[in-house]
Amino acid sequence: MTRKDFLQTVAGSALAAYVPVSYAADTRPPQAKMKLGVTLYSYGIDYLMGTMNLEDCIADVASMGGEGVEILGETHVEGYPNPSAKWVEQWFALMNKYGTKPSCLDQFVDSMRYGPDKYLTADQSMGELERDFKLAKRLGYKILRPTFGKSDIPTVQLLEKAIPMAEKYDIKIAVELHSPFKLKSREGDEYLSLLAKTRTKHFGFTLDMSIFTKTPPRAQGSEIAGLKERGARDKVLEYVIQAYQNDMGSEKTMTELKKMGANEAEMSYASMGGVYHFSYSDPKDLTPYLPYTYHCHGKFYEMMDDLHEYSIPYEQVIPVMIAGGYSGYISSEFEGPQTLFLATDQIRRQHAMLRGLFTPA
């Protein structure tokens, strides 16, 4: 049996095993207007190792009832950033074959392409952004999620500079609200102020569910194992996790660890590159962002057997999105270890959970 055959077999059995019978027979109309999709980033190892190709991924999305297909231009577009006319024709043929739709194109401004100390200028960044606006237009995408590195002006100014370009191509820029971002923050206020200032319909947000990480993922076991090999003690790691859950913040946590005589490995876990890479915002604080939220990354790390996500309280976030009228895609984004979990199984579990949350009791 090939890996592809194995994936298809397991996917079918996973759906039967993990979608409750009561839901499978449920004919109640959904309360939510939002739609389901997948970012093909979720199939990372299988795609990069060649055990799944572009069509395999799209077919898998369709087989679980998903509609929206999100791609990373540099990863999934042959000949990026200028695919051939034949490739573009095949892209639309796949959309038609599987009944799927382009949801969001992920774009990266490579701010360090000329070296670690030579950042792109604002004009160079705009050139890279326009390159991908053109690609999005060719592939039928109406939403572009840009990721900016460092430039000679702040990101919010880059975004303001990009708005006329977005209006020209009639494509929405949806900047990602990704951990360690907090909804109540100066950065968030700057984004909302830009919207109030420009009143544009071509700038808004991609909500990433990582900003609701209540409990650090336990699935990141290799990271913890590595810390322990470097001398990190269980009691100190547990203290850091508790500090995170109490919203102590990295700086204060590290100050307390110093008093405890923590070692280098323990200190690194309390840094912004450790547990504070994640963040938690009260889902209720999402409300002012929702009128300008055009896309959503359904980030998840571990879907459990009871169809709950271990780290992120989706059951608290989805009702806020429903009340706020969000009607875009939730694009499943699996970031758990694919050495432990089969991506297609995990995504199916998440879709089953989301469909349950979309439907009134």
C-alpha positions, 0 to 999 in steps of 0.5 A: 500500500502506498502512502497516498493509499494509506492516507485515503484509507485512514482518512475514511476510517477517521471520519467514521470514527470521530464524527458523532453519529448524531451529527452525521445525521443532523439536518438542522441549519447552521447558525453560523454564516462562516464557511470551512476550508483548509490552508494547504500548509497543514499538509506540510510534511506530506506535501514537502516529502512528495507523498501528497501533491497539490491535487491530493491536498485539494481532493482531501479538503473536498472529501471532508466537505471543505470548500476554501483552499488557501495556499502559500505562493512560494510553496504551492505555485509551480513557477512562482511568482509567474506560473505558466498559463497552462499551470493556471488553467490546471489550477482552475480545473482542479477548483472545478473538479472538486467544487472548491474555491480560492479562499486566501493567498499567503504572501511573504515580503522577504525583508532580509533577502539581501542579508540579515542587516540589509532590510528592504525599503518601503518601495521594495516591499511594495514591489514584492507585494504588487508581485503577489497582488498580480498572482492573486488576481490570476488565481482568483483570490480576493484576499491576500494575507501579507507577512512583513519583515523589517523595513525602513518604516513601521508595518502600519505605514507599509499597510497604509501605503499598500491600500491604494494598490489593494484598491487597484487590484480589488483584493483585500489585504488581511494582515494576520493577528497572530500570537504573540499579538494581543487584541488589547494592545498598541499594535491593535489600536494602530490597526483600528486607527488606520481603518478609522482614518482611511475608511477603506474596505480593502484592508482588514484582518486574518484572525489567527486562533493562536491568539486564544491559546489558553494552555500551551500545546502539550503536543510540542513534546520534542521542545520540552524534551530538548529543554530537559536534556539541557537541564530544565526541571519539571517543577520550573517548567510547570511554574512557567506554564502556570505563569503564562496561564496567569498572564504574568508576561515574559519579562516578569516571569523571567524576573521571578525565575532569576530569583529561583536560580533558574538555569539557561534552559528554563529561562529560554522557556519563559522567553518570547521565543518559548512559551510566550510565543503563544498568547491569550486574549479574551474572545470578547475583545475580538468584537471591534475587529470582526467588521474588518475580519476577512479571513480566519486561520483555524490554528490548532495543535491537537484535536482530542478524541472528544473533538475538543482542541487541547489548547484553544477554547473554540467553544468560547471564540466561535459564539463571539464570531457568530454574534459579530456576523463573521461570514468568511472562511475558517481555514484549518491550520494544523500546527501539531507535530506530524510525526505524532498525528496524521494531518488529514485525521486531525483536520477532519476532527476539527471540521467536525468540532466546528460544524457542531459549534456552528449549529444551535443546540 
